[in-house]
Amino acid sequence: MKDDTPYRPPVHALLADGTTVRIRTVEPADHDQLQGLYEEMSPENLRMRFFAVSPRSAGLAADHVCGPARRGHRALLAERAEQVIGLAEYHADATAPGTAELALAVAEGLHHRGVGTLLVEHLVSAARQDGVTAFTADALSENHEVLRLFTDLGLGVVRRLDGPETHCVIALDEDETYLAATEARGRAADIASLTPLLTPRTVAVVGAGRRPGSVGRALLRHLHEGGFTGRLFAVNPAAKAILGVPSHPSVSDLPVTPDLVVIAAPADTVPAVAEECGKAGVRALVVVSAGLDPGQAQALLSACRTHGMRLVGPNCLGIAQTDPALRMDATFAAVHPAPGTAGVAAQSGGVGIALLEGLSRLGIGVSTFVSLGDKYDVSGNDMLQWWESDGRTDLALLHLESFGNPRAFSRTARRVTRRMPVLTVDAGRTDAGRRAAASHTAAAATGAMTRQALFTQAGITATRSIGELLETAALFHAQPLPTGSRVVVVTNAGGAGVLAADACAEAGLTMPPLTPGLVDDLLAVLPAGAATGNPVDTTAAVTEDALGACLERLMDHPGVDAILVALVPTAIAAATGDDLVRAITRGPGRRTKPVVVVRLEQALPVALLPASDGGTVPSYAEPHAAAGALAHAVRRAAWLARPAGTVPALDGIDPVRARELAEGFLTAHPDGGWPDPHTCAALLTCYGIPQLPWAWAETEDEAVRAAGELRGVDGRVVLKAHWPGLVHKSLQNAVHLDLRDETQVRAAFQDLRTRFEGLMTGVVVQPLAERGTELFAGVVQDAVFGPLVVFGLGGTATEVLADHAARLAPLTEHDVHDLIAAPHCAPVLFGALGGGPVDLEGLEQVLHRLSRMAADLPQLAEADLNPVLATPGGITVLDARLRLLPRRPQDPYLRRLR
């Protein structure tokens, strides 16, 4: 256990009923409030807490917790509106290293609201960082509430009866059970906090002026004319009514306290309005006002946190909830969103308008729309949890320019995407510049790669534009998912069929040849001269009935997963009165396979054609749009078909020793840096990552002696120069290969010493490795996304060829498989060149162990293993560079507000 108690900054979090509380470390000045916390308890609750009732208990408890800082003690409190409502503390057990005794107290009248559970969650997180592995706690056996709290945490609890008391031992391991339990509590609290925002009974608009064209007036008009079913007020000191809506001078003058206040006031007045709302008991704010300076922004957020209000914005378009029982449109968009089942959240107001208009053109209604704006509080993660539980939403559309907590977002998205499609625009794909650090890992880890890793692992469908998002949403809304990637193209014009086939191939879809039996079935219903390859060319003479029969046969065939129909208008169809589109949209019941249409003459990029069964069929103006949407559907179906991955347990690792090594280096180098080869090798050894034998030499004679002990293939060795910060050895010609005897070793050492005099601190001597495939594996700790594991082709050309893939740690077995299979060099690893596959199991182990090291050590800013030699006989790291920085661990899954 550490001798010091690291500082934990205060955070805000939600109780079970959606109330906001502040969690912070106890300070000496809290003494009186803590004493009052105990003094206000009922005798029964005091007995449950102290096992007896004594008039001195309150004072002694406050004295103890507010006393001088001491080793092995930590205390956290929860406060609401600056009043202490709960306390959790632990004291290290000197007789049992790694254990600490837990104590808990909740204010009278505030039980069953999650105060104690939230405090214990935060204390568990702090204890883990302090080296505590288990809590102990004694409770009266009749204290069912606290015993249930311990059991419901999701941690392993062992109970032992000891007379009238129950002794509990709570293991602090963070496993999937605990994360899932914490996540479930957080989800319930989040939904409770969003209810006043998204289903308010009373709404007030501040800044609704009498001047036509003002934003506040537009918001009020939309609410009023949109038929909001709750009570609606305007706040304007210069009017008694606006647009027929009652107006009052201030929020505090309203006859009832609103659940939601929409603020469209000048930026400099927003903090004061927010403070007034908080004092009046308002539960949620939507701030459309823009231009707040940093001080005003902080004051706004502070008011929301202090008074427990959820906040959308500032600088946003507003929100809308289309439930017929509510009909709330608090936006200043051009039109009211139609009711439906698509949830939309956009950080950009302009993008939000584009999405609403695009969905409206398609006839896809909206369940909830939220313009997140500057996203001080309510985020995409909040909205995913709301849509998951609202009973209306079955399609989620997100536009996010930034992520507050990507790992928490990823866990939420992984759960939600198994229930509904989640689509996003991958904004910010390009890099304004590469990272300043020059390692291979940092050069490979682009922002686009990091975001794509998040989306891929979470099962989110990431598109490259608003248009592509709407094209894909149309397919997901209208058609079932395919069970595979086999697409048959059907066309009445050969040229259109070729374009469609090219688009399918470029999108990664499969265009299988048709089986003889299927060919015979199609020829039996198609006109003479029809071609039954793939594409199927029906000729311009095809009739409506013939095309319909062709599609039904394709639909029934097990070797077809999806059908793309490319049509052009012809004079023949016009003359005969055949409607080829009708052949596609008619049919018995909803189809089990997706069908999409391409009509090159279509004016809109995508439209939904009404079908006879009450559904719709997506129709595209361009083949690449149709193929791209199908490819997204194929990827989603494959993601859903694969079971959720797990992070495997690893043997032979020593994270405690690894943390000691990292902290020891940072103690000697407070600003961080690149550890020497000894420290790098020791850290890799802590995680069982196999390394080529090596020796350190600072003199010519030491190099010769080491070479004699480490002879490799045919007795040859390698010398590598080293100095702190050296990254690209090969580019600096700081490596000598294929040294066969003492003379060559001495000459190589002399050359390195001469050329790098004043820099080189020594050389690494290694045996020459056998031939194999040179790979690269590395880690970058992203300040926002956390550790990113990068893998691909290694050697000196790794950056030039840029054959890399990336996933966010911790890696599941699916993530590791995807990492290995994604780079272009993957066929070589699987034996495509005839030499047999490399040791794939060993390669998986290296990636899992590297992922675990990155997850355990936030100080590991970068890891650069290059080359990693892969052969059929094993996997070996030939060279490793690590960079450590003084970073405190962060618990990405701890419940807290932004």
N, C-alpha and C positions, 0 to 999 in steps of 0.2 A: 504494500500500500504506500502511496506517495506521502512524503513528509509535509508537503504543502497542499493547500486546497485551492485549485485553480478557480479563477473568477468566472462566474457564469452571468452573462448579462441578463437583465430582466426580459421576459417575453410575455406576450399575451396569448391566451388560449381560451377555448370554449368549454363551458360546462355542458352537461347532458341536455339542459333546457335551452341551449343557445346563448346563455349569458356569457359575456366576456369578463375574464378575470386576468389579473397580472400575477405572474409567478416570478419570485425573486428571492435572493439570498437574504436571510434574516440579518438585521443590523442592530447594534446596541440601542438605537433610538426607538426600536419597536417594542421595548420592554413593557411600557404601560398598556399598549394595545394587546399584547399577548397575555398579560396578566388579566386584562378585561375579558379576553376570549374565554379563559378558564373560569373566571368569576361569574360569568353570565350563564355558564352551563347549569343544567338541572342537577340535583343531587344524584340522580340515577346515571346521568351521562358522566359525571365526575367519578362515580364509582367504577363505571366501565373503563374509564381512562386510567385511573390511578389505583384501582382495586380497593380503594377505601375513600372515605370523604373526610377531609381535614381542612380547616380554614387556612392552613398555611400552604396547601398544595399549589394554588395558583401562583403565589409569589415565588415559591421555590422553583417551579417549572419555568417561569419567565426569567428568573435569575440564571438558571442553568443554560437555557438556550441562547440568551443574549450575553453570556459571559465572554471572556477573552477567547480568541481563535485558538483552537488546539488541534493537534494531529488526530485524524480519524473521526472528526465530527463535521457533519454538514447539516444545515437546516434551511429549508425552503418554506416560504409562506405564500398563500394566495390572498390577494386583496381585491376588493370590488369597491369602486368609488372611494379609494384610499382607506377603506376599512378592512382590517384583517379578518378573514373568514375561515382560514384553515392553516394548519402547520404540519409539516412532515420532517422528521429528522432521523439521522442514524448516528450511532456511536460504534466505533470499531471495537471488536472483541479482541483484546490483547492475547487471550489464550487460544484463539482459533484464527490464524492468519487468513485474510480474505473474506472474513465474515463480519457483519455489523448488525447491531440491534436496531430495529425499526420502531419508531413511535409516531403516532398519528393523532391529530385532534381536529375536529370540525366544529364550527360555530353552532350554537344552539339554533334550531329551526331551519338549518340548511342541509340536513341529511337527505340522502336519496337524490341529490342533484349532481353527483359526480365530483364533488370537491376533493374528497379523499383519494379517489381513484386517480384523478388528474395529478395531484401532488405526488402520489407514489410513482406514477409513470415518470415524472421529471426527476424524482429522486433516484429511481432505478438507472436512468440514463447517466446522471452525475456519478453514481456509485461505480458503474462500469468503467468510466474514465478514471476513477480514483483507484481502480484495482480491486474493488469489492466484487466477489463472485456469488455471495449469498447473503440474504437478510435473515435474521431470526426475529421472532416476535412472540410475545406471550399475551394471551387474551383470556379473559374469563370465558369459560365454555358456554355461558349463556349469551355472550356477546355475538349473536348470530350475524349482525350487520358487518362487523369488521372481518369475521371469518369468511363470510361470503365475498367480501371485497378481495381478500387475498386469493381465494379460489378463482374468482372471475377475471383476475388480471391476465390470465393466459400463460403464466409462468408455472413451473413445476413446484408444487407445494407438498411438503411432508408434514403431517400432524402427529402429535403425541400427547395423549392425555396425562396431565400431572396434577392429580387432585382436582380442585375446582378450576384449574387453568388448562388451557390448550397451548402447547408449545409448537410453533410453526417454523419450519425452515423453508425459505423461498429462494430457489435457484434463479439467478439473474441472467441465464442464457437467453440470448436473443434469437429465437428460432421462428419458424413460420407460424406456429400456433400463437406466439405472443404478438407478432406483427399483425396477424389477421384480427386478433381480439382488439388490439389498439386501433386498428383501421376501422373496425366496425363501430367502436365508440366514437371515433372522430367523425365518421360519416353521419351518425345519428345527431351528433351535436351540430354539425355543419348544416344539415337540413333544417334543424330547429331554428338556427340563427338566420337562415335565408327565408323562412316563411313570411316574416313581416315585409321583406323586400319584394318577394315574388308573388305573394298572395295577400296583399294588404286589404284591410277592410276600410281604411280611411287614408286618403292621400291629400297632401297639400303641396301647392306649387309656389315657391318663393321666387319672385322676380317676374311674375306674370303682369306685364304692363298693359296700358291701354293703347299703346302705339302698335298699329298693325305691322307685322313683319318681325317683331321681336321674338327671340327664341322662347322666352318664358310664355308668351301668349300662344305660340304655336304648340307648345307642350300642353297647355291648359285646354286648347281647342281639341287636340287629339284625344285627350282624356274625356272631355265632355261629349264631343260628337261621336266618339267611338263607343259610347254607351257603357262607361265604367259603372259597375253595379254597386260599388261602395259609396261612401260619402266623399265628396270632393270639395276642397276649399282653395281659394287663392289667398296669398299673403301680399298685401300692398296697402301701405298706410294712406294712399291717396284715392282709394276707391272702395265703395260699398259692395260692388259686384262687378265682375268682369266676364263677359260672354255668358251672362246669366248664372255665373257661379258665385256664391257668397264670398266676399273678400273681407279680411281682417288685418289690422295694422301689423301684427307680429305673430309668430308661432305660439307664443305664450298667451295670446289673446283668443286663440281658437276655442270653440266651445267643447271640443273633445281633442284628446291627444292623437295625432295621426300615427299610424304605423310607419308610413313612408312619407318623407319630404323630398321633393324634387327641387333642387336649387339651380336657378338660372340667373343668379345675381352677379354683379361685378366681382372680380377676383379678390379685391381687397376687403370685401365684406363677407366673403365665404366663411372664414374661420369663426367670426362672431355669430353668424347664423347657425353654424354647426354647433357651437357651444350652447346657444339658446335652445336648439332642438334637443341636445342631450339632456339639459337640465329639465326640459319639459317632459322627458320620458319617451321621446321618439326612438324607434328601434332600428330604422334604416334610412340611409340617404342615397340619393342619386344626384351627383354634382356634374352638371353639363358645362359649367363655367370653365373657361380655359385661362391660361396665362398666370397661374399662381406662381409666385416666386418661392424659393426654398423655405423661407420662414413661414409663409402662408400655408404651404403644403404640409409642413411639420405640424403646424397648429391645427389644421384640419384633421390630420390623422390622429393627433393626440386627443382631440375632442371625441372622435369616434371610439378610440380605445378606452378612454376614461369612462365614457357613458355607455359603452356596450352597444354601439350602433355599427351595423355592417354598411359598407360604403362601396358604391359603384362609381367609377370615375376617379378624379375629375376629367374634364376634357373629353366628354363622351357624347354619344347621340341619344342616350336614354335606354329604357327597357320597355318590353312589351310582354304581356301574358294573355294569350288568346283563348284561354278556357272560357267557354260560353257563360259559365257561372260568374266570371269576373270581368272579362273584356277590358283589360287595362292596356292602353297604348300610351305610355309616357315617353314618346319619342318625338323628334321633329323630322322624321322621314317623310317623303312625299305622299306615301299612301299607307293605309293601315295594313299590317300583315294579315293575311288570311289565316284562319284557324287550321291547324293540321298537326302533324306529328314530327316535324323536323325542329330540333333545338339548334339555335344559332348563337354563337358568341364570337365577337370580333373585337380585337384591340383597336383597330382603325375604324373610325366612323364611316369613312368613304368606302372601305371594304364591306362594312356592315350593310350600307345602302345597296351596294352592288349585289350582295348575296340575297337580300330581301327582294330586290327587283328581279333577279334571275330566277329565284324560286317561284315568284309570282307568275312569271312568264310560263314556267313549266307546269303551273297548277299544283305545286307542292306547298301545302300549308305549313305554318310554323306553330310550334307549341309554346316556346319561350324564346325571346330575343333579348340579348344583353350586349350592349356596346360597352366593353370593358374600359376603354379610354386609357388613361395613364396607369390604371390597375394598381392603385394604392392598397387595395384590400381584396375584393372579390376577384377571383381568378378563373382561368379555364378549369382548374381542378375542382373548384366549388361547383361550377356549372355541370361538369360531368356527373358529380355525385347527385345533384338535383335531378338531372334528366334520368339517371338510373332509377330514381325512386318515385318520379311524379306520376307514373301510370299512363302517360300520354306519349312520351317521346320514344321513337324507334329509329331515329337517324340523327346523328350529332355532327354539326359542322363548326369547326373552330378556325379562327385566324389569330395566331399568337405570334407576336414579335419578340417576346421574351418569356423566360420561365423563372418563377421565383424559387421553386423547389422541384427540380426535374425528377428526382428519384421518387418523391411522393406522388407526383403527377403520373409517372410511369406505372407505379403500382395501381393507382386508381384506373388508369386507362386500360391496363391489362385485364382488369376485372370487367370494366364497362364494355370493352370491345367484344367480349364473349356474348354480350346480350344485344348489342346494336352496333352498326358500323359507325366508326368515328373517323371523319374526314378532316383534313387540314390542308392549308396552303403552306408549303415549306418556304416561308419568307426568310430572306437573309441568307441565301445559299452561298453567295460569293464572299470571299474574304477581302477586306480592305487591305490586308497585309498579313504576312506570315508572322508567327511568334518571334520574339526577339531571340529566344534561345535557339541554338543552332544544331541541336541533336536531331538524329533521324526521326525519332518519335515525334518531336515537336513539329518538325517539318511535315510529317505525314498527317498529323491530326488536325485537319481543317475544321472550321466551324460547321461546314456542310456535313462532313462525315459524322461529327458528334450528334447533330440534330437527327440525321438519318438513322443513326444507331438507336436513338431514343424512340423514334417512330416505329422502326422495324421491330424492336423488342417488345414494344407495347401493343403491337397489332394495329397501329393507326395507319390509315390510308393517306399517304402524303402525296399531294399533287403539286404541280409546278406553277399553277396559275389559277385565277378565279374561274376562268372558262373551263379548265380541266376539272376543277372541283365540281362545278355544276354538271358537267357531262357525266362524271362518275356518280354523283348523287342521283341523277336521273335513272341510271341503271340499277343502283342499289334500291331505290324506292320502288321501281316498277317490276323488276324481274328477280327470279330466284338465283342463287349463286350456282355456278357450275361445279361439277364434281372433279373436273380436271381441266387441262389446257387444250384439249382437242377441239378445234373449230372447223366447221365446214362453211365455206363461202358459197352462196347461191346468188346468181346474177342473171339478168336478162340482156346484158351487154358485156362482151368479152373484155373490153378495156376497163370498165368499172370493176370487173372481177379481179383483174390483174392488180389494180391499185389497192383493192381491199386485201388481196393476198399478201402483197408487199407490206402493207401496214400491219397485218397480223404477225408476219415473220419478224418485223422490226420490233414489235411489242413483246416478243418472246413467246408468242403463242405457237401451238403445234398445228400444222396443216396435214393431217394424215391422209393417205390414199384411201379411197373407199373400197370396202370389201366386195368381192364379186356378187354376193347375194344382194347387197344394197344397190349396187350398180344396176342389176336386173330389175329390182323393184322400182328404181327411179325411171329407167328407160320405158317401163310399162305405162307410166303416167305422163311423161314429158313429150313434147312434140318431136317429130323426126328431125334429126340433125343435132339434137341436144348432146352436149359433152358431159360425161359423168366422171371427170377427174375431180380434183379439188383445186380451184373452184369448179362448181357445177354450173355450166352455161346452159340455161334453159332455152336460149334463143329469144329473139324479140317476138316470136310467135306464141309464146306461152300464154295460156289463158289463166284467168283467176282461179278456176277450179283446179287446173293442172298444177299451178304453183302451190296452192293449198295442200294438194295431195302429196306433192314432193316434200313439203315442210313436215307434214305429219309423219311420213316415213323416216325422215331424218330424226325427228323428235323421238321416235320409238326405238331407234337403233342404239344399242349399248356402247358402240364405239364413238359416239358423238356427244360432246359435252356442251357445246354452244353452237348457235347458228347466226351467221352474219349475212343478211340479205342486202345486196347492192342493186338498187333499181334506178333505171332512167326512164323518163316518160317516152312513149313511142306512139306513132300514129296508128299502129296496128291496134293497140289496146284502146285508144280513143275511138277508133272506128267500130270496134266490137262491143264497146261499153264495159269492157273488163276493168275492174279496179284492183290492180295488183297489190296495193297497200291493204285493201280489205282482206285479201287472202292471208295476210300476215296477222291482222288484228282479230280475225274470227277464229273460232276453235272451241272445242269442248272443254270448258273449265279452265282453270289457271294452269299454265304449262309448268312442267317440272324442270325444264332447262331454259336458260336465257336465250332470248331472240332479240337481236338488234337490227335496225334498218339503217342503211346509208342511202340518202337521196341527194345526189350531187346538185340538184336544182333548188334545194331547200334554202330559204332565206335565213332562218335562224340557225345558229350553230348546233343547237339541240332542241328537240321538242318531244313531248309525250303524246303519242297517238292513242285515243280511246279504243279499247278493245271490247269485243262483244261480251266478254265475261265480266265486265265491270272494272278490269284492270287497265293497264296502259303498257305501251311498247315504246321504248326510246328510239327516236329517229335522229340521225346525225347528218350534217352537211358534208363532213369529211371522213374518209375511211380511217385515218389515223386517230381521230377522236373516238370512234366506235371501238377500234382495236385497243386503244389505251384504256378505255373504261372496262372492257372485258378483261384485260390483263390485271387491272386492279381487283376485279372480282375474283379472278383465279387465285391471286395472292391471298386475298382475305379467306377464301374457302380453304386454302392449304393451311393457313395459320389457325383457323378454327378446328381443323381436323387433327392438328397435332396437340397432344396433351400438354398442359402447362409444365414447363421445365422446373427442375429443382437444382439448387446449388449443392453439389456433393460434399460430403464430409471428407476431409483429407487426413491421412496419417503422416506421421513423421515430420510435423511442423512444430515450431517453437516461437509463437508470436510474442511471448513475454521477452525472450532473449532479443528478438528483432527490435522491439520497442526500446530496449535498453541500448542496443547498438545505435539506433537513430538518435536517441536523446543524448547519448555520450558524444556523438559527432557534433550535434548542434550546441552542446555545452562548450565544446572547444571552438566551434565556428558559429557564433550567434547569428550571423547573416546567412548561414547555409552555404551550400556549395557541392562540389563533386567529391565524394569520399575516395580514398585511395583503394587500390585493388584488394587489399586485405579486408577492408570493411565491406566492399561490394560482394566479395566472395562469401564472407560470413553471413551477410543478409540473405543471399541466395540459398546458402546451406540451411538457414533457419526454415526455409520453405521447401527443402528437398528438391531444388532445381539442379539437374545434373550439369556439371561443368568439366571442361577439359582440364587435366592436371596442369599446374603452373608453379612457377617459383619466382621470387622477387630477387633482383640483383642490382646492387648499387655500384659495383666495381666490375672491371673486366674479368678478374679472376673468379668472382662470384658467378658471373654469367657463364663462364666455361664450366665451372663445377656443376651448376644447375643443368646445363645442357647435357653433361655426361650422365646425369641421373634421369633425364626426361626424354631420351631419344625416342622419336616417333617412327613414322613410316620410313623404312630403310635407314633408320638412325638419324633422320633429319629433324631440325628444330626451327623455331620461329622466335625472333626477338621483336618486342614491341616497346617503343619508348613510352614513358609516362611522365606527365606533370599535371598538376591540378588544373582542371578546366579543359584539358585536351579531349576533343570529341571525335573529330574526323581524322583518325590516324592515317588512313590510306591517302586521303587528299593532301596531307602534309608529308607524305613519304616517310612516315615515322615507323614503318614496319619493314623488317627483313625476313624473307621467306626462304625455305629450302636450304638451310645452312647444314652442311654435311660434316664438318670437322672442326677442330679447335681453331684452326687458322681462320676459317670463315666466321666463326663466332666472334673471335677477337676483332677482326676487321669490321664486322657489323656493329659491334659495340662502340668502337672508336669513331666510326662514321656518325652514329647517332649522337654520341657525346659531343663531337665537334660541331655538328650542324645545329644542335639544340642546346648549346652551352648557355648556362644561366637559366634555362627553363627545365630541362630534364632532371627529375629526381631519382630516376632509376629505370630499369627495364623489366618487363614481364617475359619470362622464358617459358615456352610451351613446346610440346612435341608437335611435329607436323601432323595434322589430322588427316584421316583417310578422305577419299573422295565421297561426295554426297551432294544433296541439294541444300544450298545456302538460303536460310529463311531469316526472317526478322520478326521479333516480338517485342513489344514495348508498352509502356504505360505513360499517360499524361494525366495529371490531376487537374481537371478543369475547375476553375473557381466556382462555376455555377452548376455544372453537370456532374461533378465528382470524377472518379477515376474512369478513364477510357482505355481499354486494352486494344492495341493496334497489332495487326498480324499481316504478313505477306512475304513477298519475295525479298530476300536479303542480299548481302554482299555490297560491293561498292556502288552498284547501280540502283540501289533501292529507291533513292529519291528521284532519279531520272525516269525510271519506269513507273513509279508510283502505283505498283500493283499491291494495294493494301485494302484491308477491310477493318472495321472497328465495331466493338460492342462495349456498352457500359457495364462496369463491374458492379456487383458480383455476377459472374457468368454462370448460367445454367448449362446443363449438358447440351441443350439445343443451341444456345449461343455459341458454344465452343465448336459444335459441328458446323454451324453457319460460317464462323470465322475461317475454318479450314477450307470449306467448300467455296467461299466467295471469290478469292483472288483468281486471276487468270492462270496462275501457276498450279492451281489445284489438281488438274489432271495428272501432272507429273507426280504429285504426292500419292495419287491413287494408282500409280504404276503405268501410266499411259505410254511411257517410252520403253516399256518392255523389261525394266529392271525389277519389277515387283513394287508393291507399295512400300512406303517408308513406315516406320513404327508409328502408326496413327494413334495407338493407345498412349504411347509415350508422349507424343505431341499434344494430345488432349490434356495429359497430366501437367505438362509445362504451362499451358495456358491457364488451367484451373489454379495452379499454384501461384502464377504471376498475378492473377486476378485476386486471390486471397491476400497476397502481400500488399497489393494496392489498397484493398478494402481495410486492412488492418492498420496501415501506416499512412495517415494523411500527410505526414512529413515527406513522403515519397513523391516529389514533384514530377520526376521523370524516371523511367527505367528504359534502357536501350540495350536490348540483347541482340547483337548483330556482329557476326553471323551466328545463327543457330543451325548446327549441322544436322540434317535429317537423313538417315540411312535406314534400310530395312532392319538393321540390328539395334538401332537406338537413336535417341535424340540427345545432343550435347551442345551446351552453350560454349562457344569459343571466345567470345568477348562480351563484356558487360560493363555498362556505365550507368551509374545512378546519380541522381541529384536530389539532395535533401534540403528542405526549407522549413523554417520554424512555423509550423501550422498546427493549430489546435484541432483536435477531432471534433467533427460535427455529427450530430445524430439526425440523419435526414428524415427519419420516420417519427420523430418526437412531435407530439401534437402541439402546434403553435400557429398563430396567425402570422401573416407576412410582416 
